[in-house]
Amino acid sequence: MLVGPCRPRIGATGDIDGDASAGILAVALQRDDAVAIVRVSGVDPVTHAPCPCVKTLSLSFGSSPYGVALDVAHDRVVVVNQGLPPGEPTMPLGFPGILPSLSVVRLSSLTEIA
């Protein structure tokens, strides 16, 4: 079951990080500008439905997440975004490379907090 505005496409993933004891995986979805949280066991903290389940959170357009670091103990996942290539409207003119950024997502509510 996929919940959220985007559906991951084959070959669209970046980094994957997991916590075996919590039964959770975090997946960077590069082409979908999103992060997916996969719970392989237990109960979803929001809907209280039994797992396995997948939820996706859309990040800002063009974020292209490529790295994730799952921190279950602190209820968060940190996502490293590749950003837009030089010359895109939101990039500074003359910038020589990609502008990386970080997103921090609260796992329990699947909301972007930073």
Jmol script that loads the backbone (N, CA, C; Angstrom):
load data "model"
ATOM      1  N   MET A   1       0.847  -1.178   0.000  1.00  0.00           N
ATOM      2  CA  MET A   1       0.000   0.000   0.000  1.00  0.00           C
ATOM      3  C   MET A   1       0.889   1.236   0.000  1.00  0.00           C
ATOM      4  N   LEU A   2       0.664   2.144  -0.899  1.00  0.00           N
ATOM      5  CA  LEU A   2       1.398   3.398  -0.943  1.00  0.00           C
ATOM      6  C   LEU A   2       0.475   4.528  -0.551  1.00  0.00           C
ATOM      7  N   VAL A   3       0.962   5.374   0.328  1.00  0.00           N
ATOM      8  CA  VAL A   3       0.182   6.520   0.768  1.00  0.00           C
ATOM      9  C   VAL A   3       0.969   7.757   0.425  1.00  0.00           C
ATOM     10  N   GLY A   4       0.356   8.715  -0.186  1.00  0.00           N
ATOM     11  CA  GLY A   4       1.047   9.951  -0.519  1.00  0.00           C
ATOM     12  C   GLY A   4       0.844  10.285  -1.975  1.00  0.00           C
ATOM     13  N   PRO A   5       1.304  11.466  -2.371  1.00  0.00           N
ATOM     14  CA  PRO A   5       1.047  11.941  -3.717  1.00  0.00           C
ATOM     15  C   PRO A   5       1.905  11.285  -4.787  1.00  0.00           C
ATOM     16  N   CYS A   6       2.989  10.618  -4.438  1.00  0.00           N
ATOM     17  CA  CYS A   6       3.840  10.051  -5.476  1.00  0.00           C
ATOM     18  C   CYS A   6       3.958   8.550  -5.309  1.00  0.00           C
ATOM     19  N   ARG A   7       4.171   7.875  -6.410  1.00  0.00           N
ATOM     20  CA  ARG A   7       4.396   6.436  -6.407  1.00  0.00           C
ATOM     21  C   ARG A   7       5.805   6.202  -6.948  1.00  0.00           C
ATOM     22  N   PRO A   8       6.652   5.502  -6.173  1.00  0.00           N
ATOM     23  CA  PRO A   8       8.022   5.294  -6.621  1.00  0.00           C
ATOM     24  C   PRO A   8       8.087   4.503  -7.919  1.00  0.00           C
ATOM     25  N   ARG A   9       9.046   4.832  -8.750  1.00  0.00           N
ATOM     26  CA  ARG A   9       9.252   4.144 -10.018  1.00  0.00           C
ATOM     27  C   ARG A   9      10.469   3.246  -9.910  1.00  0.00           C
ATOM     28  N   ILE A  10      10.490   2.189 -10.685  1.00  0.00           N
ATOM     29  CA  ILE A  10      11.631   1.271 -10.679  1.00  0.00           C
ATOM     30  C   ILE A  10      12.882   2.035 -11.093  1.00  0.00           C
ATOM     31  N   GLY A  11      13.949   1.829 -10.357  1.00  0.00           N
ATOM     32  CA  GLY A  11      15.218   2.482 -10.676  1.00  0.00           C
ATOM     33  C   GLY A  11      15.302   3.916 -10.192  1.00  0.00           C
ATOM     34  N   ALA A  12      14.348   4.341  -9.389  1.00  0.00           N
ATOM     35  CA  ALA A  12      14.316   5.739  -8.965  1.00  0.00           C
ATOM     36  C   ALA A  12      14.893   5.951  -7.579  1.00  0.00           C
ATOM     37  N   THR A  13      15.459   4.907  -6.981  1.00  0.00           N
ATOM     38  CA  THR A  13      15.921   5.054  -5.613  1.00  0.00           C
ATOM     39  C   THR A  13      17.355   5.527  -5.532  1.00  0.00           C
ATOM     40  N   GLY A  14      17.639   6.228  -4.454  1.00  0.00           N
ATOM     41  CA  GLY A  14      18.994   6.616  -4.125  1.00  0.00           C
ATOM     42  C   GLY A  14      19.452   5.708  -2.999  1.00  0.00           C
ATOM     43  N   ASP A  15      19.792   6.295  -1.883  1.00  0.00           N
ATOM     44  CA  ASP A  15      20.294   5.574  -0.725  1.00  0.00           C
ATOM     45  C   ASP A  15      19.153   4.905   0.039  1.00  0.00           C
ATOM     46  N   ILE A  16      19.493   3.824   0.756  1.00  0.00           N
ATOM     47  CA  ILE A  16      18.547   3.131   1.631  1.00  0.00           C
ATOM     48  C   ILE A  16      19.241   2.940   2.970  1.00  0.00           C
ATOM     49  N   ASP A  17      18.535   3.231   4.058  1.00  0.00           N
ATOM     50  CA  ASP A  17      19.062   2.989   5.397  1.00  0.00           C
ATOM     51  C   ASP A  17      17.979   2.274   6.188  1.00  0.00           C
ATOM     52  N   GLY A  18      18.377   1.386   7.086  1.00  0.00           N
ATOM     53  CA  GLY A  18      17.391   0.635   7.844  1.00  0.00           C
ATOM     54  C   GLY A  18      17.784   0.426   9.290  1.00  0.00           C
ATOM     55  N   ASP A  19      16.788   0.108  10.096  1.00  0.00           N
ATOM     56  CA  ASP A  19      16.983  -0.243  11.488  1.00  0.00           C
ATOM     57  C   ASP A  19      16.267  -1.576  11.698  1.00  0.00           C
ATOM     58  N   ALA A  20      17.055  -2.650  11.770  1.00  0.00           N
ATOM     59  CA  ALA A  20      16.480  -3.995  11.844  1.00  0.00           C
ATOM     60  C   ALA A  20      15.645  -4.201  13.105  1.00  0.00           C
ATOM     61  N   SER A  21      16.093  -3.671  14.233  1.00  0.00           N
ATOM     62  CA  SER A  21      15.343  -3.886  15.470  1.00  0.00           C
ATOM     63  C   SER A  21      13.994  -3.167  15.460  1.00  0.00           C
ATOM     64  N   ALA A  22      13.908  -2.041  14.761  1.00  0.00           N
ATOM     65  CA  ALA A  22      12.642  -1.304  14.664  1.00  0.00           C
ATOM     66  C   ALA A  22      11.817  -1.743  13.459  1.00  0.00           C
ATOM     67  N   GLY A  23      12.417  -2.484  12.527  1.00  0.00           N
ATOM     68  CA  GLY A  23      11.697  -2.930  11.336  1.00  0.00           C
ATOM     69  C   GLY A  23      11.343  -1.807  10.395  1.00  0.00           C
ATOM     70  N   ILE A  24      12.257  -0.832  10.231  1.00  0.00           N
ATOM     71  CA  ILE A  24      11.986   0.343   9.400  1.00  0.00           C
ATOM     72  C   ILE A  24      13.111   0.539   8.389  1.00  0.00           C
ATOM     73  N   LEU A  25      12.728   0.900   7.169  1.00  0.00           N
ATOM     74  CA  LEU A  25      13.672   1.295   6.127  1.00  0.00           C
ATOM     75  C   LEU A  25      13.324   2.699   5.666  1.00  0.00           C
ATOM     76  N   ALA A  26      14.340   3.494   5.352  1.00  0.00           N
ATOM     77  CA  ALA A  26      14.125   4.804   4.738  1.00  0.00           C
ATOM     78  C   ALA A  26      14.765   4.743   3.351  1.00  0.00           C
ATOM     79  N   VAL A  27      14.036   5.203   2.337  1.00  0.00           N
ATOM     80  CA  VAL A  27      14.497   5.110   0.957  1.00  0.00           C
ATOM     81  C   VAL A  27      14.409   6.487   0.304  1.00  0.00           C
ATOM     82  N   ALA A  28      15.525   6.943  -0.281  1.00  0.00           N
ATOM     83  CA  ALA A  28      15.520   8.199  -1.036  1.00  0.00           C
ATOM     84  C   ALA A  28      14.989   7.906  -2.434  1.00  0.00           C
ATOM     85  N   LEU A  29      13.944   8.618  -2.852  1.00  0.00           N
ATOM     86  CA  LEU A  29      13.344   8.442  -4.175  1.00  0.00           C
ATOM     87  C   LEU A  29      13.748   9.620  -5.052  1.00  0.00           C
ATOM     88  N   GLN A  30      14.867   9.480  -5.746  1.00  0.00           N
ATOM     89  CA  GLN A  30      15.455  10.595  -6.483  1.00  0.00           C
ATOM     90  C   GLN A  30      14.539  11.187  -7.534  1.00  0.00           C
ATOM     91  N   ARG A  31      14.011  10.371  -8.411  1.00  0.00           N
ATOM     92  CA  ARG A  31      13.205  10.913  -9.510  1.00  0.00           C
ATOM     93  C   ARG A  31      11.847  11.413  -9.058  1.00  0.00           C
ATOM     94  N   ASP A  32      11.439  11.045  -7.847  1.00  0.00           N
ATOM     95  CA  ASP A  32      10.137  11.474  -7.333  1.00  0.00           C
ATOM     96  C   ASP A  32      10.239  12.619  -6.331  1.00  0.00           C
ATOM     97  N   ASP A  33      11.479  13.100  -6.056  1.00  0.00           N
ATOM     98  CA  ASP A  33      11.682  14.179  -5.085  1.00  0.00           C
ATOM     99  C   ASP A  33      10.970  13.863  -3.773  1.00  0.00           C
ATOM    100  N   ALA A  34      11.181  12.643  -3.266  1.00  0.00           N
ATOM    101  CA  ALA A  34      10.468  12.195  -2.073  1.00  0.00           C
ATOM    102  C   ALA A  34      11.338  11.232  -1.270  1.00  0.00           C
ATOM    103  N   VAL A  35      10.884  10.962  -0.072  1.00  0.00           N
ATOM    104  CA  VAL A  35      11.480   9.932   0.772  1.00  0.00           C
ATOM    105  C   VAL A  35      10.362   8.966   1.137  1.00  0.00           C
ATOM    106  N   ALA A  36      10.683   7.667   1.141  1.00  0.00           N
ATOM    107  CA  ALA A  36       9.705   6.649   1.521  1.00  0.00           C
ATOM    108  C   ALA A  36      10.139   6.017   2.830  1.00  0.00           C
ATOM    109  N   ILE A  37       9.175   5.794   3.705  1.00  0.00           N
ATOM    110  CA  ILE A  37       9.412   5.101   4.963  1.00  0.00           C
ATOM    111  C   ILE A  37       8.673   3.771   4.864  1.00  0.00           C
ATOM    112  N   VAL A  38       9.416   2.689   4.997  1.00  0.00           N
ATOM    113  CA  VAL A  38       8.858   1.345   4.886  1.00  0.00           C
ATOM    114  C   VAL A  38       8.906   0.695   6.263  1.00  0.00           C
ATOM    115  N   ARG A  39       7.757   0.340   6.777  1.00  0.00           N
ATOM    116  CA  ARG A  39       7.682  -0.387   8.052  1.00  0.00           C
ATOM    117  C   ARG A  39       7.376  -1.839   7.702  1.00  0.00           C
ATOM    118  N   VAL A  40       8.311  -2.723   8.038  1.00  0.00           N
ATOM    119  CA  VAL A  40       8.141  -4.122   7.655  1.00  0.00           C
ATOM    120  C   VAL A  40       7.434  -4.946   8.720  1.00  0.00           C
ATOM    121  N   SER A  41       7.303  -4.397   9.906  1.00  0.00           N
ATOM    122  CA  SER A  41       6.591  -5.111  10.971  1.00  0.00           C
ATOM    123  C   SER A  41       6.029  -4.102  11.963  1.00  0.00           C
ATOM    124  N   GLY A  42       5.187  -4.582  12.861  1.00  0.00           N
ATOM    125  CA  GLY A  42       4.628  -3.702  13.880  1.00  0.00           C
ATOM    126  C   GLY A  42       3.349  -3.032  13.442  1.00  0.00           C
ATOM    127  N   VAL A  43       3.135  -1.827  13.970  1.00  0.00           N
ATOM    128  CA  VAL A  43       1.909  -1.070  13.727  1.00  0.00           C
ATOM    129  C   VAL A  43       2.278   0.342  13.311  1.00  0.00           C
ATOM    130  N   ASP A  44       1.579   0.872  12.317  1.00  0.00           N
ATOM    131  CA  ASP A  44       1.794   2.244  11.887  1.00  0.00           C
ATOM    132  C   ASP A  44       1.427   3.188  13.023  1.00  0.00           C
ATOM    133  N   PRO A  45       2.329   4.129  13.419  1.00  0.00           N
ATOM    134  CA  PRO A  45       2.039   4.992  14.575  1.00  0.00           C
ATOM    135  C   PRO A  45       0.909   5.989  14.352  1.00  0.00           C
ATOM    136  N   VAL A  46       0.585   6.299  13.108  1.00  0.00           N
ATOM    137  CA  VAL A  46      -0.478   7.274  12.836  1.00  0.00           C
ATOM    138  C   VAL A  46      -1.824   6.588  12.652  1.00  0.00           C
ATOM    139  N   THR A  47      -1.884   5.571  11.781  1.00  0.00           N
ATOM    140  CA  THR A  47      -3.157   4.920  11.469  1.00  0.00           C
ATOM    141  C   THR A  47      -3.442   3.712  12.348  1.00  0.00           C
ATOM    142  N   HIS A  48      -2.428   3.228  13.058  1.00  0.00           N
ATOM    143  CA  HIS A  48      -2.519   2.038  13.902  1.00  0.00           C
ATOM    144  C   HIS A  48      -2.864   0.785  13.101  1.00  0.00           C
ATOM    145  N   ALA A  49      -2.615   0.825  11.791  1.00  0.00           N
ATOM    146  CA  ALA A  49      -2.832  -0.342  10.933  1.00  0.00           C
ATOM    147  C   ALA A  49      -1.618  -1.265  11.035  1.00  0.00           C
ATOM    148  N   PRO A  50      -1.846  -2.567  10.901  1.00  0.00           N
ATOM    149  CA  PRO A  50      -0.705  -3.486  10.934  1.00  0.00           C
ATOM    150  C   PRO A  50       0.181  -3.289   9.703  1.00  0.00           C
ATOM    151  N   CYS A  51       1.458  -3.525   9.872  1.00  0.00           N
ATOM    152  CA  CYS A  51       2.407  -3.376   8.779  1.00  0.00           C
ATOM    153  C   CYS A  51       2.744  -4.743   8.225  1.00  0.00           C
ATOM    154  N   PRO A  52       3.225  -4.891   7.006  1.00  0.00           N
ATOM    155  CA  PRO A  52       4.072  -3.938   6.294  1.00  0.00           C
ATOM    156  C   PRO A  52       3.276  -2.819   5.618  1.00  0.00           C
ATOM    157  N   CYS A  53       3.888  -1.648   5.544  1.00  0.00           N
ATOM    158  CA  CYS A  53       3.285  -0.510   4.878  1.00  0.00           C
ATOM    159  C   CYS A  53       4.372   0.445   4.396  1.00  0.00           C
ATOM    160  N   VAL A  54       4.035   1.238   3.393  1.00  0.00           N
ATOM    161  CA  VAL A  54       4.950   2.219   2.822  1.00  0.00           C
ATOM    162  C   VAL A  54       4.247   3.562   2.817  1.00  0.00           C
ATOM    163  N   LYS A  55       4.959   4.584   3.277  1.00  0.00           N
ATOM    164  CA  LYS A  55       4.430   5.953   3.195  1.00  0.00           C
ATOM    165  C   LYS A  55       5.487   6.812   2.530  1.00  0.00           C
ATOM    166  N   THR A  56       5.050   7.730   1.700  1.00  0.00           N
ATOM    167  CA  THR A  56       5.984   8.628   1.038  1.00  0.00           C
ATOM    168  C   THR A  56       5.705  10.062   1.445  1.00  0.00           C
ATOM    169  N   LEU A  57       6.763  10.857   1.471  1.00  0.00           N
ATOM    170  CA  LEU A  57       6.646  12.282   1.753  1.00  0.00           C
ATOM    171  C   LEU A  57       7.333  13.029   0.631  1.00  0.00           C
ATOM    172  N   SER A  58       6.581  13.845  -0.089  1.00  0.00           N
ATOM    173  CA  SER A  58       7.157  14.665  -1.158  1.00  0.00           C
ATOM    174  C   SER A  58       7.963  15.788  -0.548  1.00  0.00           C
ATOM    175  N   LEU A  59       9.172  15.961  -1.061  1.00  0.00           N
ATOM    176  CA  LEU A  59      10.018  17.078  -0.660  1.00  0.00           C
ATOM    177  C   LEU A  59       9.858  18.160  -1.715  1.00  0.00           C
ATOM    178  N   SER A  60      10.547  19.266  -1.575  1.00  0.00           N
ATOM    179  CA  SER A  60      10.390  20.353  -2.541  1.00  0.00           C
ATOM    180  C   SER A  60      10.823  19.903  -3.935  1.00  0.00           C
ATOM    181  N   PHE A  61      10.180  20.460  -4.958  1.00  0.00           N
ATOM    182  CA  PHE A  61      10.465  20.096  -6.342  1.00  0.00           C
ATOM    183  C   PHE A  61      11.938  20.322  -6.651  1.00  0.00           C
ATOM    184  N   GLY A  62      12.562  19.347  -7.280  1.00  0.00           N
ATOM    185  CA  GLY A  62      13.962  19.471  -7.652  1.00  0.00           C
ATOM    186  C   GLY A  62      14.933  19.135  -6.544  1.00  0.00           C
ATOM    187  N   SER A  63      14.424  18.626  -5.413  1.00  0.00           N
ATOM    188  CA  SER A  63      15.323  18.335  -4.295  1.00  0.00           C
ATOM    189  C   SER A  63      16.224  17.143  -4.590  1.00  0.00           C
ATOM    190  N   SER A  64      15.747  16.158  -5.327  1.00  0.00           N
ATOM    191  CA  SER A  64      16.503  14.973  -5.724  1.00  0.00           C
ATOM    192  C   SER A  64      17.269  14.350  -4.557  1.00  0.00           C
ATOM    193  N   PRO A  65      16.559  13.782  -3.586  1.00  0.00           N
ATOM    194  CA  PRO A  65      17.238  13.188  -2.434  1.00  0.00           C
ATOM    195  C   PRO A  65      18.099  12.005  -2.850  1.00  0.00           C
ATOM    196  N   TYR A  66      19.327  11.962  -2.342  1.00  0.00           N
ATOM    197  CA  TYR A  66      20.190  10.841  -2.696  1.00  0.00           C
ATOM    198  C   TYR A  66      20.821  10.164  -1.505  1.00  0.00           C
ATOM    199  N   GLY A  67      20.654  10.687  -0.315  1.00  0.00           N
ATOM    200  CA  GLY A  67      21.197  10.049   0.880  1.00  0.00           C
ATOM    201  C   GLY A  67      20.207  10.123   2.017  1.00  0.00           C
ATOM    202  N   VAL A  68      20.124   9.056   2.813  1.00  0.00           N
ATOM    203  CA  VAL A  68      19.249   9.049   3.984  1.00  0.00           C
ATOM    204  C   VAL A  68      20.006   8.479   5.174  1.00  0.00           C
ATOM    205  N   ALA A  69      19.699   8.988   6.344  1.00  0.00           N
ATOM    206  CA  ALA A  69      20.243   8.463   7.594  1.00  0.00           C
ATOM    207  C   ALA A  69      19.086   8.341   8.576  1.00  0.00           C
ATOM    208  N   LEU A  70      18.756   7.121   8.922  1.00  0.00           N
ATOM    209  CA  LEU A  70      17.626   6.837   9.791  1.00  0.00           C
ATOM    210  C   LEU A  70      18.072   6.909  11.251  1.00  0.00           C
ATOM    211  N   ASP A  71      17.321   7.631  12.074  1.00  0.00           N
ATOM    212  CA  ASP A  71      17.614   7.765  13.503  1.00  0.00           C
ATOM    213  C   ASP A  71      16.322   7.489  14.272  1.00  0.00           C
ATOM    214  N   VAL A  72      16.007   6.206  14.430  1.00  0.00           N
ATOM    215  CA  VAL A  72      14.751   5.805  15.064  1.00  0.00           C
ATOM    216  C   VAL A  72      14.686   6.257  16.515  1.00  0.00           C
ATOM    217  N   ALA A  73      15.807   6.189  17.219  1.00  0.00           N
ATOM    218  CA  ALA A  73      15.837   6.574  18.633  1.00  0.00           C
ATOM    219  C   ALA A  73      15.392   8.014  18.854  1.00  0.00           C
ATOM    220  N   HIS A  74      15.639   8.886  17.875  1.00  0.00           N
ATOM    221  CA  HIS A  74      15.255  10.294  17.988  1.00  0.00           C
ATOM    222  C   HIS A  74      14.089  10.655  17.064  1.00  0.00           C
ATOM    223  N   ASP A  75      13.381   9.615  16.530  1.00  0.00           N
ATOM    224  CA  ASP A  75      12.169   9.821  15.734  1.00  0.00           C
ATOM    225  C   ASP A  75      12.413  10.694  14.503  1.00  0.00           C
ATOM    226  N   ARG A  76      13.498  10.415  13.770  1.00  0.00           N
ATOM    227  CA  ARG A  76      13.761  11.250  12.597  1.00  0.00           C
ATOM    228  C   ARG A  76      14.564  10.494  11.550  1.00  0.00           C
ATOM    229  N   VAL A  77      14.504  11.008  10.350  1.00  0.00           N
ATOM    230  CA  VAL A  77      15.354  10.571   9.247  1.00  0.00           C
ATOM    231  C   VAL A  77      15.906  11.844   8.611  1.00  0.00           C
ATOM    232  N   VAL A  78      17.205  11.849   8.369  1.00  0.00           N
ATOM    233  CA  VAL A  78      17.853  12.990   7.727  1.00  0.00           C
ATOM    234  C   VAL A  78      18.048  12.636   6.257  1.00  0.00           C
ATOM    235  N   VAL A  79      17.648  13.534   5.372  1.00  0.00           N
ATOM    236  CA  VAL A  79      17.730  13.311   3.933  1.00  0.00           C
ATOM    237  C   VAL A  79      18.700  14.330   3.345  1.00  0.00           C
ATOM    238  N   VAL A  80      19.675  13.844   2.577  1.00  0.00           N
ATOM    239  CA  VAL A  80      20.601  14.730   1.877  1.00  0.00           C
ATOM    240  C   VAL A  80      20.059  14.899   0.464  1.00  0.00           C
ATOM    241  N   ASN A  81      19.781  16.144   0.098  1.00  0.00           N
ATOM    242  CA  ASN A  81      19.230  16.458  -1.219  1.00  0.00           C
ATOM    243  C   ASN A  81      20.336  16.950  -2.135  1.00  0.00           C
ATOM    244  N   GLN A  82      20.321  16.449  -3.353  1.00  0.00           N
ATOM    245  CA  GLN A  82      21.319  16.846  -4.344  1.00  0.00           C
ATOM    246  C   GLN A  82      21.088  18.258  -4.833  1.00  0.00           C
ATOM    247  N   GLY A  83      19.867  18.677  -4.905  1.00  0.00           N
ATOM    248  CA  GLY A  83      19.559  20.029  -5.372  1.00  0.00           C
ATOM    249  C   GLY A  83      19.458  20.107  -6.880  1.00  0.00           C
ATOM    250  N   LEU A  84      19.296  21.289  -7.374  1.00  0.00           N
ATOM    251  CA  LEU A  84      19.151  21.516  -8.810  1.00  0.00           C
ATOM    252  C   LEU A  84      20.499  21.805  -9.460  1.00  0.00           C
ATOM    253  N   PRO A  85      20.659  21.440 -10.712  1.00  0.00           N
ATOM    254  CA  PRO A  85      21.920  21.734 -11.394  1.00  0.00           C
ATOM    255  C   PRO A  85      22.060  23.223 -11.668  1.00  0.00           C
ATOM    256  N   PRO A  86      23.283  23.695 -11.899  1.00  0.00           N
ATOM    257  CA  PRO A  86      23.492  25.114 -12.203  1.00  0.00           C
ATOM    258  C   PRO A  86      22.651  25.559 -13.399  1.00  0.00           C
ATOM    259  N   GLY A  87      22.204  26.782 -13.347  1.00  0.00           N
ATOM    260  CA  GLY A  87      21.411  27.332 -14.442  1.00  0.00           C
ATOM    261  C   GLY A  87      19.917  27.211 -14.231  1.00  0.00           C
ATOM    262  N   GLU A  88      19.476  26.415 -13.264  1.00  0.00           N
ATOM    263  CA  GLU A  88      18.050  26.318 -12.970  1.00  0.00           C
ATOM    264  C   GLU A  88      17.615  27.629 -12.321  1.00  0.00           C
ATOM    265  N   PRO A  89      16.341  28.001 -12.432  1.00  0.00           N
ATOM    266  CA  PRO A  89      15.879  29.292 -11.914  1.00  0.00           C
ATOM    267  C   PRO A  89      16.159  29.544 -10.431  1.00  0.00           C
ATOM    268  N   THR A  90      16.204  28.498  -9.609  1.00  0.00           N
ATOM    269  CA  THR A  90      16.407  28.712  -8.180  1.00  0.00           C
ATOM    270  C   THR A  90      17.885  28.672  -7.785  1.00  0.00           C
ATOM    271  N   MET A  91      18.788  28.438  -8.736  1.00  0.00           N
ATOM    272  CA  MET A  91      20.215  28.368  -8.444  1.00  0.00           C
ATOM    273  C   MET A  91      20.872  29.718  -8.721  1.00  0.00           C
ATOM    274  N   PRO A  92      21.887  30.064  -7.930  1.00  0.00           N
ATOM    275  CA  PRO A  92      22.604  31.308  -8.207  1.00  0.00           C
ATOM    276  C   PRO A  92      23.345  31.220  -9.540  1.00  0.00           C
ATOM    277  N   LEU A  93      23.328  32.281 -10.296  1.00  0.00           N
ATOM    278  CA  LEU A  93      24.038  32.292 -11.578  1.00  0.00           C
ATOM    279  C   LEU A  93      25.533  32.142 -11.336  1.00  0.00           C
ATOM    280  N   GLY A  94      26.168  31.375 -12.168  1.00  0.00           N
ATOM    281  CA  GLY A  94      27.599  31.181 -12.052  1.00  0.00           C
ATOM    282  C   GLY A  94      28.005  30.173 -10.999  1.00  0.00           C
ATOM    283  N   PHE A  95      27.046  29.537 -10.327  1.00  0.00           N
ATOM    284  CA  PHE A  95      27.386  28.544  -9.311  1.00  0.00           C
ATOM    285  C   PHE A  95      28.005  27.343 -10.011  1.00  0.00           C
ATOM    286  N   PRO A  96      29.197  26.877  -9.592  1.00  0.00           N
ATOM    287  CA  PRO A  96      29.913  25.856 -10.334  1.00  0.00           C
ATOM    288  C   PRO A  96      29.420  24.419 -10.154  1.00  0.00           C
ATOM    289  N   GLY A  97      28.589  24.124  -9.179  1.00  0.00           N
ATOM    290  CA  GLY A  97      28.165  22.742  -8.958  1.00  0.00           C
ATOM    291  C   GLY A  97      26.766  22.650  -8.418  1.00  0.00           C
ATOM    292  N   ILE A  98      26.432  21.504  -7.910  1.00  0.00           N
ATOM    293  CA  ILE A  98      25.093  21.314  -7.372  1.00  0.00           C
ATOM    294  C   ILE A  98      25.056  21.856  -5.941  1.00  0.00           C
ATOM    295  N   LEU A  99      23.918  22.361  -5.544  1.00  0.00           N
ATOM    296  CA  LEU A  99      23.765  22.947  -4.217  1.00  0.00           C
ATOM    297  C   LEU A  99      23.052  21.943  -3.307  1.00  0.00           C
ATOM    298  N   PRO A 100      23.816  21.207  -2.466  1.00  0.00           N
ATOM    299  CA  PRO A 100      23.168  20.224  -1.592  1.00  0.00           C
ATOM    300  C   PRO A 100      22.434  20.894  -0.441  1.00  0.00           C
ATOM    301  N   SER A 101      21.445  20.198   0.078  1.00  0.00           N
ATOM    302  CA  SER A 101      20.704  20.688   1.237  1.00  0.00           C
ATOM    303  C   SER A 101      20.284  19.485   2.076  1.00  0.00           C
ATOM    304  N   LEU A 102      19.808  19.740   3.276  1.00  0.00           N
ATOM    305  CA  LEU A 102      19.341  18.688   4.172  1.00  0.00           C
ATOM    306  C   LEU A 102      17.862  18.877   4.481  1.00  0.00           C
ATOM    307  N   SER A 103      17.165  17.776   4.603  1.00  0.00           N
ATOM    308  CA  SER A 103      15.790  17.779   5.106  1.00  0.00           C
ATOM    309  C   SER A 103      15.767  16.854   6.305  1.00  0.00           C
ATOM    310  N   VAL A 104      15.050  17.252   7.352  1.00  0.00           N
ATOM    311  CA  VAL A 104      14.871  16.392   8.515  1.00  0.00           C
ATOM    312  C   VAL A 104      13.384  16.074   8.607  1.00  0.00           C
ATOM    313  N   VAL A 105      13.060  14.770   8.684  1.00  0.00           N
ATOM    314  CA  VAL A 105      11.676  14.314   8.681  1.00  0.00           C
ATOM    315  C   VAL A 105      11.389  13.577   9.977  1.00  0.00           C
ATOM    316  N   ARG A 106      10.282  13.947  10.643  1.00  0.00           N
ATOM    317  CA  ARG A 106       9.860  13.242  11.860  1.00  0.00           C
ATOM    318  C   ARG A 106       9.182  11.942  11.425  1.00  0.00           C
ATOM    319  N   LEU A 107       9.676  10.821  11.941  1.00  0.00           N
ATOM    320  CA  LEU A 107       9.161   9.516  11.548  1.00  0.00           C
ATOM    321  C   LEU A 107       7.734   9.275  12.004  1.00  0.00           C
ATOM    322  N   SER A 108       7.414   9.635  13.231  1.00  0.00           N
ATOM    323  CA  SER A 108       6.104   9.322  13.789  1.00  0.00           C
ATOM    324  C   SER A 108       4.948   9.991  13.046  1.00  0.00           C
ATOM    325  N   SER A 109       5.176  11.175  12.516  1.00  0.00           N
ATOM    326  CA  SER A 109       4.105  11.887  11.799  1.00  0.00           C
ATOM    327  C   SER A 109       4.397  12.058  10.319  1.00  0.00           C
ATOM    328  N   LEU A 110       5.581  11.668   9.881  1.00  0.00           N
ATOM    329  CA  LEU A 110       6.049  11.836   8.505  1.00  0.00           C
ATOM    330  C   LEU A 110       5.857  13.276   8.021  1.00  0.00           C
ATOM    331  N   THR A 111       6.417  14.196   8.814  1.00  0.00           N
ATOM    332  CA  THR A 111       6.385  15.609   8.455  1.00  0.00           C
ATOM    333  C   THR A 111       7.814  16.139   8.405  1.00  0.00           C
ATOM    334  N   GLU A 112       8.037  17.040   7.468  1.00  0.00           N
ATOM    335  CA  GLU A 112       9.356  17.664   7.338  1.00  0.00           C
ATOM    336  C   GLU A 112       9.474  18.736   8.412  1.00  0.00           C
ATOM    337  N   ILE A 113      10.504  18.638   9.274  1.00  0.00           N
ATOM    338  CA  ILE A 113      10.643  19.587  10.377  1.00  0.00           C
ATOM    339  C   ILE A 113      11.815  20.546  10.185  1.00  0.00           C
ATOM    340  N   ALA A 114      12.682  20.271   9.234  1.00  0.00           N
ATOM    341  CA  ALA A 114      13.788  21.195   8.941  1.00  0.00           C
ATOM    342  C   ALA A 114      14.344  20.911   7.562  1.00  0.00           C
TER     343      ALA A 114
END
end "model"
wireframe off; spacefill off
backbone 0.3
color backbone group
